[in-house]
Amino acid sequence: MQLSRRTLLAAGGATVSGALTAGAAHAAGPSAAARTADDDFDGLLTRAETLLTGGGFDRSDPDFAAAVTALDDVAKELWNTLDRSPGRTALWADLAPVTDPGNFGQSYTRLRSLATAWATPGTSLSGSTETADALLSALRFTYDTAYRPDARESGNWWFWEIGAPRALMDCCVLLREQLPAADLADYLAVVDRFCPDADRRTNSPTLSETGANRTDKAVIVALRGLLGRDPDKVASARDALSDVRDAGRNSLFRYTGSGDGFYEDGSFVQHDVVAYTGSYGTVLLGGAAYLLSLLTGSPWAVDDPDVSVMYEAVERSFAPVVFDGLMMDAVRGRAVSRERAGDHRDGAAAVAAILLLASGAPADRAERWRALAKGWLTRNRTTPFASLATLPQLALAKAVMNDAGVPAGARTTGSFVFADMDRVVHRRPGWACTLSLSSERISAYEAGNGENLHGWYTGDGMTYLYEGDGLGQFNDGFWPTVDPYRLPGTTVDPRPRTDLGTGAGTSTYRPANAVAGGAVLDGRYGAAAMELVGAPGSTLRARKSWFLLDNAVVALGAGISASDGRAIETVIENRSLGAAGRNRLLVDGVPQSADLGRGVRASRAGWAHLDGVGGYVFPGGTALRTLREERTGTWRAINTGADTGGSADPVTRRYVTLWTDHGVSPTGAGYAYVLLPGASAAATAVWSHSRPVRIVANDATAQAVEDRRSGVTAVHFWGAGSAAGITASGPASVLVRRQGGRVSVAVADPGRTGSVVSVGLPFRVRSVHRADDTVTLAPGRRPVLTVAVGGSRGHTHHAELVP
């Protein structure tokens, strides 16, 4: 089994075991002054080895035994195919020539897997002199042939400066007792050449490293320092986390207001404009947790008080986007196209990183995180953590699972607008809905190095629905088989598109629209909007809003126009049924054929229901089209990356698609539908007739709903206007809730175009109970709130009023 490069780093970095805990306690015993420098280096190298192998564990435990077997299976395959002949030109036939950066980078990764098996008791290679000698020879061959100080970077810089040196240093940690001094000196020299510090890009010395790349390099430099017994190197790795060199400008322990890093609203961005909590963010968290654990109790322990930013990220950035141990695809960027790094694997890496971070965090935080993780681990029966984890990761998880004092935390609930990365997450106890938006600030997709070739519409309002009883929707062959022109929630011009990212390097696409985001009320209700501007080659325009309520998501579209002579569609659902699913589909209570290739054209459908998913209501009726089909694709068709490229083996899955056709070159078209996740067919029919949520506006000026049950009125204003009795002086997302003796109001400007917006309410308000300092009230029969939205980057402003 092979994993993607990012997953490998996260897995290698975010691991620990009970042996590590004991080692840390031992290392922290005597004072630093009483220990010799050699003791420091030897103790930390032993700890680094434990971070790779798991240290001591109970080999009779079935879970650990299974993990050892899994490691052994991988290692035996690599061992049996390793070319050990004197005249070899590559270590593995499929990684020839070894001089190619992708090939020597992956060769080091495979050697690390072999070295880990050699260092782990219970594997068939454990302690083998033959294996150790072969590993030493392979490392020397790769150095002599490809990765040496006098080589010049070519191809993808990542292999030279992060991928290869990290795997090489891990190999040296594991083999340090067998490694000849001259060989070690050579390997340290090549790391000094391509990753001399964590602060700068070696092939572009004026470029400061940020985010996950900085963390990756800090780990490499720390290991290089320990292996070379160089205290200054280790100190520089620690200092890189805080960016001492540049006075904290790129510190990982600070909130950023632009570019890469964590934002105070929970967003995480990498590559300047990509929402990346679930990939680069997880690597950053894992790398930081690794160094905090590795260096604790040593002369180089991390003592930056702002490390609390990393602690806060667990609940602010990660908890909302992890669903029962799965990492939501909306924050995984181009990693969704990686066959060997699905949402379950990136989720497992995040869980392991959080548990490792908990080992040294303040007790109150650690207690909450362990409960959170135990809930994830307990509920995920689709892809159990034990089937994905390395031995050290498994040790972390079992320590929590076996601790009766740690409760299994409930699912995260609430609404979250991550304004700084154009993502919206709405969570209820049994389900979650995530919106992937984009704007002139945040890319619609990232592609490159052969990855994410069909990601054209993933940032156009794609709607991910997570059902608690079915966690395989997006990791069971979804991306190679789904129709990429019909992603759920999107309004599309389905013109033929060419593959993305076929060249070297990565690239992003940012559309021209300003509006993407929304507002959150009471942490429970949300309103979101996106102005859709078609990619170059399409004149498509649309105004899309979503209203996120207790048991429903209302989706509205207006102003849908295009003039290219092509039919425009809005996709309501495109649900995978797995390899053989025959889930019943009802339209207005009538069962539809389960035969493949069949569908329906309903001129005025009122509702639909798909077993195992939930209900769909179309207020006022809609021209609904459905299709049940079997689709076949390959992972290779969407990812040809050097180390992440997918298999060419065909994958077949069945789908049910629901959509509405706006016709050829529509002008001012619209749509309205309601998602009822988990609802039964009977409940869907009742909802359709009782209409507990009323759509009160859906045009190019305002889109609005009233939820009678909760007392919530929500409006997105595209400009100055009035809807549901609420007025706004300019663009804004507004939510109002009257409950008991209080009125709650939330206002945001997701387009970031205004400085002040005035919001008028249709009922008497006497005073302010509490409000953000950006909100002022003119009370009376027709009260007006004045909200200073300028400079707030689309974040929500709150007020609680007394009627």
DRENVEXTI-132292 format. One line per 2 residues: for each residue x, y, z of C-alpha. Coordinates in Angstrom, 1 decimal. Layout:
X/Y/Z ~ ...
//
This chain:
0.0/0.0/0.0 ~ 1.3/3.4/-0.9
0.0/6.8/0.3 ~ 0.2/10.3/-1.2
3.2/12.4/-0.3 ~ 1.1/14.7/2.0
-0.5/11.7/3.7 ~ 2.9/10.1/4.2
4.3/13.2/5.9 ~ 1.2/13.5/8.1
1.3/9.8/9.0 ~ 5.0/9.9/9.7
4.7/13.1/11.8 ~ 1.5/12.5/13.7
2.4/9.3/15.5 ~ 3.2/8.5/19.1
2.8/5.6/21.5 ~ 2.9/4.8/25.2
6.6/4.2/24.8 ~ 7.0/7.8/23.7
5.1/9.0/26.7 ~ 7.4/7.1/28.9
10.4/8.3/27.0 ~ 9.3/11.9/27.4
8.9/11.5/31.1 ~ 12.4/10.0/31.4
13.9/12.8/29.2 ~ 12.2/15.5/31.3
13.5/14.0/34.6 ~ 17.0/15.4/35.3
17.5/19.1/34.6 ~ 18.9/20.1/31.2
22.0/21.4/32.8 ~ 22.7/17.9/34.4
22.5/16.1/31.1 ~ 25.3/15.9/28.6
24.8/17.1/25.0 ~ 25.1/13.5/23.9
22.3/12.4/26.3 ~ 20.1/15.1/24.7
20.8/13.9/21.2 ~ 20.6/10.2/22.0
17.3/10.6/23.9 ~ 15.7/12.6/21.2
16.8/10.3/18.5 ~ 15.3/7.4/20.4
12.1/9.4/20.7 ~ 12.2/10.1/16.9
12.4/6.4/16.3 ~ 9.4/5.8/18.6
7.5/8.3/16.5 ~ 8.1/6.1/13.5
7.7/2.6/15.0 ~ 5.4/3.1/18.0
8.0/1.8/20.4 ~ 6.7/-0.9/22.8
3.2/-2.3/22.2 ~ 1.4/-5.5/23.0
1.9/-7.8/20.0 ~ -0.8/-10.1/21.3
-3.4/-7.4/20.9 ~ -5.4/-8.2/17.8
-5.4/-4.6/16.6 ~ -1.7/-4.3/16.9
-1.1/-7.7/15.4 ~ -3.2/-6.6/12.4
-1.2/-3.4/12.0 ~ 2.1/-5.3/12.2
0.7/-7.7/9.5 ~ -0.3/-4.7/7.3
3.1/-3.2/7.7 ~ 4.8/-6.5/6.9
2.7/-7.1/3.8 ~ 3.7/-3.7/2.4
7.4/-4.3/3.3 ~ 7.5/-7.8/1.9
6.2/-6.6/-1.4 ~ 8.7/-3.8/-1.5
11.5/-6.2/-0.4 ~ 10.6/-8.8/-3.1
10.7/-6.2/-5.9 ~ 13.7/-4.2/-4.7
16.5/-4.6/-7.2 ~ 19.6/-5.6/-5.2
21.8/-6.5/-8.2 ~ 25.2/-4.9/-8.5
24.5/-3.4/-11.9 ~ 21.1/-1.9/-11.1
20.0/1.4/-12.6 ~ 17.0/1.9/-10.3
15.8/0.4/-7.0 ~ 12.4/-0.5/-8.4
11.5/-1.1/-12.0 ~ 8.5/1.2/-11.9
10.7/4.1/-10.5 ~ 13.2/4.3/-13.3
15.2/6.3/-14.0 ~ 16.1/7.0/-10.4
17.4/10.4/-11.5 ~ 13.9/11.7/-12.0
12.8/13.7/-8.9 ~ 9.5/11.9/-8.6
11.3/8.5/-8.8 ~ 14.1/9.2/-6.2
11.6/10.9/-4.0 ~ 9.3/7.8/-4.0
12.3/5.5/-3.7 ~ 13.2/7.1/-0.4
9.6/6.8/0.8 ~ 9.7/3.1/0.0
13.0/2.7/1.7 ~ 11.5/4.3/4.8
8.7/1.7/4.8 ~ 11.3/-1.0/4.6
13.4/0.6/7.4 ~ 10.3/0.9/9.6
9.5/-2.8/9.1 ~ 13.1/-3.7/9.9
12.9/-1.7/13.1 ~ 9.5/-3.0/14.2
9.3/-6.2/16.2 ~ 7.1/-8.9/14.7
7.6/-8.3/11.0 ~ 9.4/-10.8/8.8
12.2/-8.3/8.2 ~ 12.6/-7.3/11.8
16.3/-7.0/12.8 ~ 17.4/-8.8/9.6
21.1/-8.1/8.8 ~ 20.4/-8.8/5.2
17.7/-6.2/5.1 ~ 19.8/-3.6/7.0
22.7/-4.2/4.5 ~ 20.4/-3.8/1.6
18.9/-0.6/2.9 ~ 22.4/0.9/3.5
23.4/-0.1/0.0 ~ 20.2/1.4/-1.5
20.7/4.7/0.3 ~ 24.2/4.9/-1.0
23.1/4.0/-4.5 ~ 20.4/6.7/-4.5
22.9/9.3/-3.2 ~ 25.6/8.4/-5.7
23.2/8.3/-8.6 ~ 20.6/11.0/-8.1
20.2/12.9/-4.8 ~ 23.6/14.5/-4.0
24.8/18.0/-3.1 ~ 26.1/18.7/-6.6
22.8/17.9/-8.3 ~ 20.7/20.7/-9.7
17.0/20.9/-8.9 ~ 14.7/20.0/-11.8
11.0/19.2/-12.0 ~ 8.9/19.5/-8.8
10.9/21.4/-6.1 ~ 8.9/19.5/-3.4
10.7/16.2/-4.0 ~ 14.1/17.9/-3.6
13.4/20.1/-0.6 ~ 10.7/18.2/1.4
9.8/14.7/0.2 ~ 13.2/13.2/-0.3
15.0/14.8/2.7 ~ 12.3/13.9/5.1
12.2/10.3/4.1 ~ 16.0/10.2/4.1
16.3/11.6/7.6 ~ 13.7/9.1/8.8
15.7/6.3/7.3 ~ 18.9/7.6/9.0
17.1/7.8/12.4 ~ 16.0/4.1/12.1
19.3/2.9/10.8 ~ 21.6/5.2/12.8
23.4/2.3/14.6 ~ 24.3/0.6/11.4
25.0/3.7/9.2 ~ 28.7/4.3/8.4
29.8/7.7/9.6 ~ 30.9/8.7/6.1
27.5/7.8/4.7 ~ 25.7/9.8/7.4
28.0/12.8/6.6 ~ 27.0/12.6/2.9
23.3/12.4/3.7 ~ 23.5/15.3/6.1
25.4/17.3/3.4 ~ 22.7/16.7/0.8
20.0/17.9/3.3 ~ 22.1/20.9/4.0
22.2/21.6/0.3 ~ 18.4/21.3/-0.4
16.9/22.0/2.9 ~ 19.4/24.1/4.9
16.7/25.8/6.9 ~ 13.0/26.0/7.2
12.7/29.7/6.4 ~ 13.4/29.9/2.7
12.7/28.0/-0.5 ~ 16.1/26.8/-1.7
15.4/27.1/-5.4 ~ 14.0/30.6/-4.8
15.9/32.1/-1.8 ~ 13.7/35.3/-1.7
10.6/33.2/-1.1 ~ 9.7/32.7/2.6
8.3/29.3/3.4 ~ 4.8/29.4/4.9
2.2/27.1/6.4 ~ 2.7/23.3/5.9
5.8/23.7/3.9 ~ 7.5/25.6/6.8
6.4/22.9/9.2 ~ 7.7/20.1/6.9
11.1/21.7/6.6 ~ 11.3/22.4/10.3
10.9/18.7/11.0 ~ 13.6/17.9/8.5
16.1/20.4/9.9 ~ 15.4/19.2/13.5
16.2/15.6/12.5 ~ 19.2/16.7/10.6
20.4/18.6/13.7 ~ 19.9/15.6/16.0
21.6/13.2/13.6 ~ 24.5/15.6/13.1
24.6/16.5/16.8 ~ 24.3/20.1/15.9
22.5/22.1/18.6 ~ 22.2/25.2/16.4
20.4/23.3/13.7 ~ 17.9/21.9/16.2
17.4/25.4/17.6 ~ 16.8/26.8/14.1
14.1/24.2/13.5 ~ 12.4/25.2/16.7
12.7/28.9/15.9 ~ 11.3/28.4/12.4
8.0/27.5/13.9 ~ 7.8/31.0/15.3
9.7/32.5/12.4 ~ 12.3/34.2/14.6
14.4/35.0/11.6 ~ 11.7/37.4/10.2
10.3/38.6/13.5 ~ 7.3/36.3/13.4
6.0/37.4/10.0 ~ 5.5/33.8/8.9
5.1/32.2/12.4 ~ 2.9/29.2/12.5
1.7/30.4/15.9 ~ -0.1/33.5/14.7
-3.3/34.3/12.9 ~ -3.0/35.7/9.5
-5.2/38.1/7.7 ~ -4.1/37.1/4.2
-2.3/34.4/2.4 ~ -1.2/31.1/4.0
-2.0/30.0/7.5 ~ -4.8/29.9/10.1
-7.3/32.6/10.3 ~ -9.3/33.6/13.4
-12.5/32.5/11.9 ~ -11.1/28.9/11.6
-10.2/29.1/7.9 ~ -6.9/27.6/6.7
-5.4/28.7/3.4 ~ -2.3/27.4/1.6
-0.9/28.5/-1.8 ~ -2.4/31.9/-1.0
-5.9/31.2/-2.3 ~ -6.8/27.6/-1.7
-9.0/26.3/1.2 ~ -6.8/23.5/2.5
-7.6/22.6/6.1 ~ -7.9/18.9/5.3
-4.6/18.5/3.4 ~ -1.9/21.1/4.1
-3.6/22.1/7.3 ~ -3.5/18.6/8.6
0.2/18.3/7.6 ~ 0.9/21.6/9.5
-0.9/20.4/12.6 ~ 0.8/17.0/12.5
4.3/18.5/11.9 ~ 3.8/21.0/14.8
2.5/18.3/17.1 ~ 5.5/16.2/16.1
8.1/18.8/17.0 ~ 6.3/19.9/20.2
6.4/16.2/21.3 ~ 9.9/15.5/20.0
11.5/18.4/21.6 ~ 9.6/18.5/24.9
11.8/18.4/28.0 ~ 14.9/19.1/26.0
17.1/22.3/25.7 ~ 15.2/23.0/22.5
11.6/22.7/23.8 ~ 9.1/25.0/22.1
8.3/27.8/24.5 ~ 6.5/30.3/22.3
3.4/31.4/24.3 ~ 1.5/31.9/21.1
1.5/28.1/20.5 ~ -2.1/28.5/21.8
-3.0/29.4/18.2 ~ -2.3/25.8/17.3
-4.3/24.5/20.2 ~ -7.3/26.7/19.2
-7.1/25.4/15.7 ~ -8.2/21.9/16.8
-11.7/23.1/17.8 ~ -11.9/26.2/15.6
-10.5/24.9/12.3 ~ -10.6/21.0/12.4
-13.6/19.9/14.4 ~ -16.1/21.5/12.1
-14.7/19.8/9.0 ~ -14.2/16.3/10.4
-17.3/14.2/10.3 ~ -17.1/10.9/12.2
-13.4/10.7/11.4 ~ -13.7/11.7/7.7
-12.1/14.9/6.5 ~ -14.6/16.9/4.3
-13.5/17.0/0.7 ~ -14.4/20.7/0.4
-11.2/21.5/2.3 ~ -8.9/18.9/0.6
-8.2/20.8/-2.6 ~ -6.6/18.8/-5.3
-6.1/15.9/-2.9 ~ -9.6/14.7/-3.7
-8.1/13.2/-6.9 ~ -5.6/11.0/-5.0
-6.7/7.4/-5.0 ~ -4.6/6.5/-2.0
-5.5/9.5/0.1 ~ -9.3/9.7/0.4
-11.3/11.6/3.0 ~ -11.0/8.7/5.5
-7.1/8.7/5.3 ~ -6.8/12.5/5.6
-9.3/12.3/8.5 ~ -7.3/9.6/10.2
-4.1/11.7/9.9 ~ -6.0/14.7/11.5
-7.3/12.5/14.3 ~ -3.8/11.2/15.0
-2.3/14.7/14.9 ~ -4.9/16.0/17.4
-4.2/13.1/19.8 ~ -0.4/13.7/19.5
-0.9/17.4/20.2 ~ -3.1/16.5/23.2
-0.1/14.6/24.8 ~ 1.5/17.9/25.6
-1.4/20.3/25.6 ~ -3.0/22.0/28.7
-5.2/19.4/30.6 ~ -8.5/21.1/29.9
-7.9/21.2/26.1 ~ -6.5/17.7/26.0
-9.5/16.3/27.8 ~ -11.9/17.9/25.3
-9.9/16.7/22.3 ~ -9.7/13.1/23.5
-13.4/13.0/23.9 ~ -13.9/14.5/20.5
-11.6/11.9/19.0 ~ -13.2/9.1/20.8
-16.5/10.1/19.4 ~ -15.0/10.1/15.8
-13.3/6.7/16.4 ~ -16.4/5.1/17.9
-18.9/6.2/15.2 ~ -16.8/5.5/12.1
-17.6/1.8/11.3 ~ -17.4/2.3/7.6
-13.6/2.8/7.5 ~ -12.4/2.0/11.0
-9.3/3.9/12.2 ~ -7.5/0.7/13.0
-7.6/-0.3/9.3 ~ -5.9/2.9/8.3
-3.5/3.6/11.2 ~ 0.2/3.1/11.5
1.3/1.4/14.7 ~ 2.1/4.6/16.5
-1.2/6.1/15.5 ~ -3.0/3.0/16.6
-1.3/3.3/20.0 ~ -2.6/6.8/20.4
-6.2/5.8/19.5 ~ -6.2/2.7/21.7
-5.1/4.7/24.7 ~ -8.1/6.8/24.3
-10.6/4.0/23.4 ~ -9.4/1.9/26.4
-9.7/4.8/28.9 ~ -13.1/4.5/30.6
-12.6/8.0/31.9 ~ -12.8/9.5/28.4
-16.4/9.9/27.1 ~ -17.2/9.6/23.5
-17.9/13.1/22.4 ~ -21.1/13.9/20.5
-21.0/15.1/16.9 ~ -20.1/18.7/16.4
-23.3/20.8/15.6 ~ -23.8/24.3/14.5
-23.4/26.6/11.5 ~ -19.9/27.8/10.4
-19.1/30.4/7.8 ~ -15.4/30.3/7.1
-15.4/33.7/5.4 ~ -11.6/33.7/4.8
-11.7/30.5/2.7 ~ -15.2/30.7/1.1
-16.5/27.6/2.8 ~ -19.7/27.0/4.7
-20.5/24.1/7.0 ~ -23.8/23.3/8.6
-24.0/20.5/11.0 ~ -26.9/18.7/12.8
-26.7/15.6/15.0 ~ -27.5/13.2/12.1
-26.0/15.0/9.1 ~ -23.9/17.8/7.7
-24.0/20.0/4.6 ~ -20.9/21.7/3.3
-20.8/24.3/0.6 ~ -17.7/24.9/-1.6
-17.7/28.4/-2.9 ~ -15.2/30.6/-4.7
-14.5/34.2/-5.5 ~ -11.9/36.7/-6.6
-10.2/35.9/-3.3 ~ -10.4/32.1/-3.1
-9.9/29.7/-6.0 ~ -12.6/27.6/-7.6
-10.1/24.8/-7.8 ~ -6.4/24.0/-7.7
-4.8/21.6/-10.2 ~ -1.3/20.8/-11.3
1.4/18.2/-11.5 ~ -1.2/15.9/-13.1
-3.6/16.2/-10.2 ~ -7.3/17.1/-10.1
-7.7/17.1/-13.9 ~ -11.5/17.4/-13.7
-12.0/19.8/-10.9 ~ -13.7/22.5/-13.0
-16.8/22.9/-11.0 ~ -15.8/21.9/-7.5
-15.8/25.5/-6.2 ~ -19.0/26.6/-7.9
-21.3/25.9/-5.0 ~ -20.8/22.1/-4.8
-22.9/20.8/-2.0 ~ -21.6/17.9/0.0
-24.3/16.1/2.0 ~ -22.9/13.8/4.8
-25.3/11.3/6.3 ~ -24.4/9.7/9.5
-25.4/6.2/8.4 ~ -23.5/6.3/5.1
-19.9/7.5/5.4 ~ -18.7/6.0/2.0
-20.3/8.6/-0.3 ~ -17.2/10.5/-1.3
-14.5/7.9/-0.6 ~ -16.0/4.9/-2.4
-14.9/5.6/-6.0 ~ -16.8/8.8/-6.2
-14.3/11.1/-7.8 ~ -13.3/8.9/-10.8
-16.9/8.0/-11.5 ~ -19.1/11.0/-10.8
-20.1/13.1/-13.8 ~ -17.8/16.1/-13.3
-20.2/18.3/-15.2 ~ -23.0/17.5/-12.7
-21.7/18.0/-9.2 ~ -24.5/18.5/-6.7
-25.5/22.1/-5.9 ~ -23.9/23.6/-9.0
-25.4/25.6/-11.9 ~ -23.4/24.7/-14.9
-22.8/25.3/-18.6 ~ -21.9/21.7/-19.5
-19.6/22.5/-22.4 ~ -16.7/20.1/-23.0
-13.7/21.0/-20.9 ~ -10.0/20.1/-21.4
-8.1/18.5/-18.6 ~ -6.6/20.7/-15.9
-3.1/20.7/-14.4 ~ -1.4/18.6/-17.0
1.8/20.6/-16.8 ~ 4.5/21.0/-14.1
3.6/23.0/-11.1 ~ 0.3/23.9/-9.6
-2.2/26.5/-10.7 ~ -5.4/28.0/-9.5
-8.4/29.6/-11.0 ~ -10.2/32.5/-9.3
-13.5/33.7/-10.8 ~ -14.4/37.4/-11.1
-17.2/37.4/-8.6 ~ -16.9/39.2/-5.2
-19.8/37.6/-3.3 ~ -19.1/34.3/-1.6
-19.9/33.6/2.0 ~ -22.6/34.5/4.4
-23.7/35.0/8.0 ~ -24.3/32.8/11.0
-27.0/33.5/13.7 ~ -26.7/32.1/17.2
-24.1/29.6/16.0 ~ -27.1/27.5/14.7
-28.6/29.1/11.5 ~ -26.8/30.2/8.4
-27.3/32.1/5.2 ~ -24.8/31.8/2.3
-24.6/33.2/-1.2 ~ -22.4/33.1/-4.2
-22.5/35.1/-7.4 ~ -21.6/32.6/-10.1
-19.5/33.9/-13.0 ~ -18.8/31.3/-15.7
-15.2/30.4/-16.5 ~ -13.6/31.9/-19.6
-15.5/30.7/-22.6 ~ -18.9/30.9/-20.9
-21.3/33.8/-20.4 ~ -23.1/32.1/-17.6
-24.2/34.2/-14.6 ~ -26.3/33.3/-11.6
-27.1/34.4/-8.1 ~ -27.2/31.5/-5.7
-28.2/31.4/-2.0 ~ -28.6/28.7/0.6
-30.4/29.0/3.9 ~ -29.3/26.5/6.6
-32.0/25.6/9.1 ~ -32.8/23.1/11.8
-33.8/20.2/9.5 ~ -33.5/21.7/6.1
-31.3/23.4/3.6 ~ -33.2/25.8/1.2
-31.4/26.5/-2.1 ~ -32.5/29.4/-4.3
-31.2/30.6/-7.7 ~ -32.1/33.7/-9.6
-30.8/35.8/-12.5 ~ -29.6/32.7/-14.4
-28.5/33.9/-17.8 ~ -26.2/32.8/-20.6
-25.9/33.6/-24.3 ~ -23.7/30.8/-25.7
-26.4/28.6/-27.3 ~ -26.1/25.9/-24.7
-28.5/24.5/-22.2 ~ -27.8/25.5/-18.6
-28.5/23.1/-15.7 ~ -28.8/23.2/-11.9
-27.9/19.9/-10.3 ~ -30.0/19.2/-7.2
-28.3/15.8/-6.4 ~ -25.9/13.4/-7.9
-25.7/10.6/-5.4 ~ -23.5/7.5/-5.6
-25.4/4.3/-4.8 ~ -22.2/2.2/-4.7
-21.4/-0.6/-6.9 ~ -24.8/-2.3/-6.9
-27.2/0.1/-5.2 ~ -30.9/0.1/-6.2
-32.1/2.7/-3.7 ~ -35.8/3.5/-4.3
-36.5/6.9/-5.9 ~ -40.0/8.4/-5.5
-41.2/11.5/-7.4 ~ -44.4/12.9/-6.0
-44.9/9.5/-4.2 ~ -44.6/7.5/-7.4
-41.8/4.9/-7.5 ~ -39.4/5.3/-10.4
-37.8/2.5/-12.3 ~ -34.7/1.1/-10.8
-33.4/0.0/-14.3 ~ -30.2/1.6/-15.3
-30.4/4.2/-18.0 ~ -34.0/5.2/-17.0
-35.2/8.5/-15.8 ~ -38.1/10.8/-15.7
-39.1/14.2/-17.0 ~ -41.6/15.8/-14.6
-43.0/19.1/-15.7 ~ -44.1/20.2/-12.3
-42.6/17.9/-9.6 ~ -43.5/18.8/-6.0
-41.1/16.5/-4.1 ~ -38.8/13.5/-4.4
-37.3/11.0/-2.0 ~ -34.2/8.8/-2.3
-34.0/6.0/0.2 ~ -30.9/6.2/2.4
-30.4/9.9/1.7 ~ -33.6/11.9/2.4
-36.1/14.2/0.7 ~ -36.1/16.9/-1.9
-39.0/19.5/-2.0 ~ -39.6/21.8/-4.9
-41.8/24.7/-3.6 ~ -44.3/25.7/-6.4
-43.2/22.7/-8.5 ~ -40.3/22.4/-10.8
-39.4/20.9/-14.1 ~ -37.4/17.9/-12.7
-35.3/15.5/-14.6 ~ -33.9/12.3/-13.1
-31.4/9.7/-14.3 ~ -30.3/6.4/-12.9
-27.1/5.3/-14.5 ~ -23.9/3.3/-14.1
-20.7/5.2/-14.6 ~ -17.2/3.8/-15.2
-14.0/5.7/-14.8 ~ -10.4/5.4/-13.6
-8.4/7.2/-11.0 ~ -5.7/7.7/-13.7
-8.1/9.8/-15.7 ~ -8.2/12.4/-12.9
-4.7/12.1/-11.5 ~ -1.5/11.3/-13.4
0.9/12.7/-10.7 ~ 4.4/11.3/-10.3
3.8/10.0/-6.8 ~ 0.0/10.3/-6.5
-1.2/9.1/-9.9 ~ -4.1/6.7/-9.8
-4.7/3.3/-11.2 ~ -5.9/2.7/-14.7
-8.2/-0.1/-13.5 ~ -11.8/0.7/-14.2
-14.1/1.7/-11.4 ~ -17.9/1.4/-11.8
-20.5/3.0/-9.5 ~ -24.2/3.6/-9.8
-25.8/7.1/-9.5 ~ -29.1/8.8/-9.2
-29.0/12.3/-10.5 ~ -31.7/15.0/-10.1
-31.5/18.3/-12.0 ~ -33.5/21.1/-13.6
-32.9/22.3/-17.1 ~ -33.1/26.0/-17.6
-33.1/25.7/-21.4 ~ -30.8/27.1/-24.0
-29.3/30.5/-23.4 ~ -31.8/31.3/-20.5
-32.5/34.9/-19.4 ~ -33.4/35.5/-15.8
-34.1/31.9/-15.0 ~ -34.3/30.5/-11.4
-34.8/27.5/-9.2 ~ -35.9/26.6/-5.7
-35.4/23.4/-3.8 ~ -35.2/22.1/-0.3
-32.9/19.4/1.0 ~ -34.3/17.3/3.9
-31.4/15.1/4.9 ~ -32.4/11.8/6.6
-36.2/12.5/6.2 ~ -38.5/9.7/5.4
-40.7/9.7/2.3 ~ -43.8/10.3/4.5
-42.0/13.2/6.3 ~ -41.0/14.7/2.9
-44.6/14.5/1.6 ~ -45.9/16.2/4.8
-43.2/18.9/4.5 ~ -44.1/19.6/0.9
-47.7/20.2/1.8 ~ -47.3/22.0/5.1
-44.4/24.3/3.9 ~ -43.0/25.2/7.3
-40.4/27.3/5.5 ~ -41.8/29.9/3.2
-39.8/31.4/0.3 ~ -40.7/35.1/0.3
-38.2/36.3/-2.3 ~ -36.1/34.8/-5.1
-35.0/37.4/-7.6 ~ -31.9/39.3/-8.6
-32.4/41.8/-5.7 ~ -33.1/39.5/-2.8
-33.5/35.9/-1.9 ~ -35.3/35.2/1.4
-37.0/32.6/3.5 ~ -39.1/32.5/6.7
-39.0/29.5/9.0 ~ -42.1/29.6/11.1
-40.9/26.8/13.5 ~ -37.7/28.5/14.6
-38.8/32.1/14.1 ~ -35.9/32.7/11.8
-36.1/35.1/8.8 ~ -33.1/35.0/6.5
-32.3/37.2/3.5 ~ -29.5/37.7/1.1
-29.6/41.1/-0.4 ~ -27.8/41.5/-3.7
-28.3/45.2/-3.5 ~ -30.4/47.8/-1.7
-33.9/46.4/-1.2 ~ -36.6/44.9/0.9
-37.8/41.4/1.6 ~ -39.9/39.8/4.4
-40.3/43.2/5.9 ~ -36.5/43.6/6.3
-34.7/46.4/4.4 ~ -31.0/46.8/3.6
-29.2/49.8/2.2 ~ -26.8/47.6/0.2
-25.6/44.0/-0.3 ~ -25.7/41.9/2.8
-26.6/38.6/4.3 ~ -29.1/39.1/7.2
-30.7/36.7/9.7 ~ -33.3/37.7/12.3
-34.8/35.6/15.0 ~ -37.5/36.6/17.5
-37.6/34.3/20.5 ~ -39.1/35.1/23.9
-37.9/38.5/25.0 ~ -35.0/38.8/22.7
-34.3/39.5/19.0 ~ -31.1/38.1/17.5
-29.7/39.7/14.4 ~ -26.7/38.6/12.3
-25.3/40.7/9.4 ~ -22.4/40.1/7.0
-21.2/41.5/3.7 ~ -19.8/38.5/1.9
-18.9/40.6/-1.1 ~ -16.7/42.9/1.0
-17.8/45.8/-1.2 ~ -19.4/48.2/1.3
-18.2/50.1/4.4 ~ -21.6/50.5/6.2
-24.9/48.8/5.7 ~ -28.2/49.8/7.3
-30.7/47.1/8.1 ~ -34.3/48.0/9.0
-36.5/45.7/11.0 ~ -40.3/45.4/10.7
-41.1/45.5/14.4 ~ -40.5/47.6/17.4
-37.2/47.4/19.2 ~ -36.5/49.4/22.4
-32.8/48.8/23.1 ~ -29.7/46.8/22.7
-29.0/43.9/25.1 ~ -25.6/43.2/23.7
-23.9/43.9/20.3 ~ -20.6/43.9/18.6
-18.9/47.3/18.7 ~ -19.5/47.5/14.9
-23.3/47.6/15.4 ~ -25.4/50.6/16.5
-29.2/50.9/16.9 ~ -31.7/53.6/16.2
-34.7/52.2/18.2 ~ -38.4/52.6/17.6
-41.3/51.2/15.7 ~ -39.1/50.8/12.6
-35.7/50.3/14.1 ~ -32.5/50.5/12.0
-29.2/48.8/12.7 ~ -26.1/50.4/11.3
-23.4/47.9/10.7 ~ -19.8/48.9/10.0
-18.9/46.0/7.6 ~ -15.9/47.6/6.1
-12.6/45.8/6.7 ~ -14.3/42.9/8.4
-13.5/40.5/5.5 ~ -17.0/39.2/5.3
-17.3/38.1/8.9 ~ -20.6/38.2/10.8
-21.7/41.1/13.0 ~ -24.1/40.2/15.8
-26.6/42.0/17.9 ~ -29.2/41.0/20.5
-32.0/43.4/20.9 ~ -34.9/44.0/23.4
-38.3/44.4/21.7
//
